[in-house]
Amino acid sequence: MANAPTPKDWILGIHAYVPGKSTGKDGQKLTKLSANENPLGCSVAALEARGVAGHPAVYPDPDSQELRAAIGEVHGIDAARIVMGTGSDELLNLAAQAYAGPGDEVLYVRYGFSVYDIAARRCGAVPVVAPDADYGTDVDALLACVTEKTRVVFLANPNNPTGSWLPREEVLRLHAGLRPDVLLVLDGAYAEYLDPADDDGALELAATAQNVLVTRTFSKIYGLAGERIGWGTGHPAIVDMLNRIRGPFNVSLSGQATGLAAVKDRAFVEASRRHNAAERARFVGKLEALGNHGVRPLPSKANFVLILFEGKVTAEQVYLGLMDHGYITRWLPGQGLPQGLRITIGTTQQMDEIAEAIRAMCEGTK
């Protein structure tokens, strides 16, 4: 008999999620470009709504009805087909929990979002990692890894931490290659950063297929990471399953109020998308000019760039060097990318300062 409570073996295999840091080596506060937060903040309307959200002694609407209706209106979705989450992370975990368990397999691509591994292990399933294609998603490799034990496939599009993206035809090909009893989870945390012409068709697929769940978040382009608001949509049967096991009152009073205001402020969303696209392009251009120093920015459709350092200057050296310049970024040895540094797209000044600091380190003029 054990002399203390014994956790399940599969829980022991989980490595806790590591968020982006906000302080340097000695605890000093740094400009944080490690967590893909919106450098423009959030909608003024959302801030105002937060201030009058209601008394915290009262429970929030357990079904987030007004917020779901507003999301549905913006995206052309029946509100009954929308489920809310404490961030989209809750929904990713619930998807695995609802459809996979001990002996089952959960599939995702190498260099995918680290929560997928946690979600698989949390319910006792086996995480299966498909080979990548130059740090991007390879549909053929994913399909080759599907077995009779596969129950859930996760795909972030755009992907975190690489910034890669699959076009609509590839997403459809992936879905067509899966058995109907395999749940395809299309994680669209960064989807609002896509140019409208790059829409991957995920929401359309979720509206017609019985085995597709699309998740979205208010943490990125809406600038509400601190409120923890996510949502998902799919077949009514999928939404029903997630509603059965999600946390009660999982979106707070302030979360519902700010989310409602934010989703209606389309001008702020578009301004954020345009700012990100312009600054990302400028930043990548400056990095590409350092190609002879082994600096390789991967193509990104998100609000960050993953930079590979394949020359004399290492990612760790640049990570530490940027701290000396007042910036904290995301070095990724824990995700199998010791040569990679993920940098959130910030303000114009921030991106210019970081690009200049990297150039100086590479040219030995620091």
N, C-alpha and C positions, 0 to 999 in steps of 0.2 A: 504494500500500500504506500502510495506517495505521501510524503509529509507536508505537501503544499499543493495548491491547485496546479494542474498540468495543462499548459496550452496545447492546442492541436499542432501536430507536426508541420502542417502546411502554413500555420501562422508563424512558426519559428523561422520559416524560409523567407519571410518578408523583410526587406530593408526599408525602413521608414522613408517616406518622401522627403527630399531635401529641397527646401525652397531657396530662391535666390537670396543671397546675402545683401545686407544694407550697410554693413560696417567693414572697416579694414582690419589689418592684422592686430592693431592695438586697441580696437574697439571704436576708433574714430568714425564719425558719421560721414558717409561718402554719398556722392550723387549716384543714385541707384538706377543702373541700366541692366539689371540682372533678372528681372521678373516680367518683362514685356508689358509693363504698365503704360497707360496712355500719357505721354508727356504734356498733353493739353489739359489734363485733369478730366473733369466730367462736365456735362451740360449744366449751365447756370440754373435751368429749370429743375434739374434733378437735385441740386443743392438746396434750392428753395423748398422743394417738396419734402426733403429730409427734415427740414426744420419744423415742419408742421405735420409730421407723420402720424401723430396720435400718442396717447398716453402709454408708456411702456408697461404699465400694470395690466393692460388688456391684451388678450391673445390676438394675434393677427388672423385674418381670414385663412382657414386651413387649406383652402383650395385656390388661393390667389386669383379669384375670379376676374377682377378688373384687369389685372396684369395679363392674364392669359388672353382675355378678349382683345387687349391692345396689341399684343404680339400677333395674334391671329389676324387682326385687321391689317397690320403692316405687311405680313408675309402671305396673306391669302390662305390662311389655315383655319379650319374649324377649331374653335377653342377647346372643344371636347377631346380633340386629338393632341392636346398639349399637356405635358406634365412638367411641374416645376421642381427644381432641385436646389440644394445648398451649394451653389456653383454647379457647373456641369460635372465636376468630379464626383459628386454624389450619384448622379445618373449613370456615369460610366461604371461605378462600382455596383450599382443596383442591376444594371444590365447583365453583368457577369453573374451576380448572385441569383437572378431570376432564371437564367437559362443554362447555367453550367454548375458543376459540382465535382466532388471527388471522382476521378477516373475520366473526366471530360478534358478537352483541350480548348484553350483560348489562344487565338492566333493574331499576331501583329508583326509588323516589319521591323527589322533591326534599325536602331536609332529612332524608334517610335517614342511616344510620350511615356515617361516612366510610370505613370499611374496604371497603365495597362497591366504591367507585371504584378503590381500590388492587387489590382482588381481580380486577376486570375487566381493568385495564391490565396487571397482572402476567403474565397469560397471553396478552396480545396482543389481547384482545377489545375491543370498543368499548363504553364505558359510555353508557347511554341513561337520561336522567332524565325521569321523568313529572311533569307538573304536580301540585301539591298541592291540597288543599281546605282552606283556612284553616289551613295548617301540618299538616294531617293527611293520611292516605292516601286517595286517590280511586281506587277500583277501576275505574271506567269510564275514567279517564285512563290508568291502567296498561294496561288491555286495549287501548286505542286506540293505544298505542305498540308493541304487539307486531307484529313483522314476521316474514317467513320466515327472517330471520337471528337471531331471538331464541333463545337457548339456556338462559339462566338468569334467573330473576326472584327478587330478594331482597325480603323483607318482614320488618321487625322489628316485633314485636307483643307488648307495647307498643314504640313507636318511640323511638329515641334519635337526636337530642336533644330531640324535641318532647314526648314523653310520651303521644302520641296512641295510640289503640287501635281495632282493628277487631273487631266482634262476630263470633261464629261464622258467622252467615249470610253476612256479607260475605267472610270468608275462603273459605268454600265456593264463593261465586259467582266469586271470583277464580280459584280452582282450576278450576272448571268451564269458564271461558272460555279456558283455556290449552290449546294442543295437547298431546297426550300425550308429545311428544318435548321439551317444555320443562320443565326442572327448577325446581320452586318450592321455594325455601329459606325456611322460616319460622324466623326468628331469635328465639328465646324467652329471651334473656338476662335479661329482667325478668319473665318469666311467673309466677314464684313470688310476685311481689308482687300479683298479681291476686286479687280476691275469688273464691272457688270458683265463684260464680254467673256470673263473667265469663270462664270458661274458653272459649278460642276454638276448641277442637276440633282443635288442631294435631296432638297425639299420636294421636288417633283417625284423622286423615287420613293420617298417616305409616304407620299400621298397615295401611291398606287400599289406598292409591294406589301406583302404580309410579313416580311422578315427584315425590314430596315428600320433602324432607329437613328434619327439625326439629333445630335446634341449641339447646343449653342450656349454662350456665356455672356454675361454683362461685364465680365472682368477686364476685357481687352479694349475694344474700340469704344465702349460706353464709359470706360473709366470708373467702374464701380467695383473694383476688385475687393475693397473692404466690406462691401455689403453681402457678398457671397450669394449671387443670384445666377441660376442657370435654368435652362429649359430644354425640353426634348419633344420630338414629335414622331409619330409613326402610326402603324395600324392600331385601331382601338383596343385590340387584345393586348398589344405590347404596353400601351399607355395604362391599361387596367392593371397589368402585372406590376408595373413600377409604382403605381399609386398605392398598391396593397402594402408595399414594403418600404416606401420612403418615410422619412421622419415626419411625424405630425407637426403642423405649424412650421414647416422647414424653411419658409421664407419669412423673415421678420417684418414687423410693421414698417420700419424705415426702408427695408429692402423692397417691399412692394410699392411703397410710395415713390422712392427714387427710380425704381425700374420703370414704373408707369410713366413718369415724366420723361425719362431718358429715351424710351423707345419711341415716344412721340416727337422728339426733337431730331428730326431727320437732317436738319442743317448741320448740327454738331457732328453727327456721324459722318456726313459727307466731307466736312472740313477736316476731320481726323483722317479719313481715308486719303484725301488729296495731300495733306501734309506728309503723311507717312510715305506715300509713293514718291513724292518729290525728294524728300530727304534721304530715303533709302537709295534712290538712283544716284544722287550726288555722292553719298558715302561710298557706295560700291565702286563708282568711277575712280575715286581717290585710292581705294584699296587695290583695284586692278592695275593701277600704275606702279604698284609695288610687286608685281608678279615676278620680277627678276630676283626678288628677295625671298621667294617661296611663299608669298602671301596669296591665298586663294579664297576669295569670298564665294560661297555657294549661292546659286540662284535662289532668290527668296521671293515668296508671294505674301509673306507675313509682316509683322511689325518688328522684325529683328533680322539680323544677318548672322549666319554661322560662318566664321572665318577659320580656315585651316592654315596653320603655320608649318610649312614643309621645308623650310630652309634653316639657316643657322640660328635665327631667333625663334624660340619656342613659344607655344601658347601660354605656358606657365610664366615665362619671363614677361610677356606682354600683359598678362593678367595682373601680376605684381607691379609692373611698371605703371599701369593705368591707375592703380591705387595711389601711387605717389603723385599722380596728377589729379587726384580727388574723385576717381570714378571706380565703382564696383561693377564688374561684368560677370558673366557666367562661364567659368572654366569647367569642362565636362569630362574629367577622367573617370568619374563614377558611372558614366553612360558609354564607356568604351571609346571616348573621343578625347584622349589626352592632348591631341594636336589641335583641338577645336576650342574656339572662344565664341560664345553666343552673345551678341551685343544688341540690346534693344535700341530701336530708332528713337532718339530723343529730339531735343530742339535743334535748330540750325547751329547755334553756337556750340552746343555739346558735341554734335557730330563732327564739326570742324576741328574742335580741340582734340578729340579722340583720334581722328585721322592723322592730324599733325603729330601727335604723340607716338602713334604706331610708326609713322614714317621716320621719325627721329630715332626710334629704337632700332629699326631695321638698318638704317644708314649709319648707326653708331655715333649719332650726334647728340644723344640724350645728355 
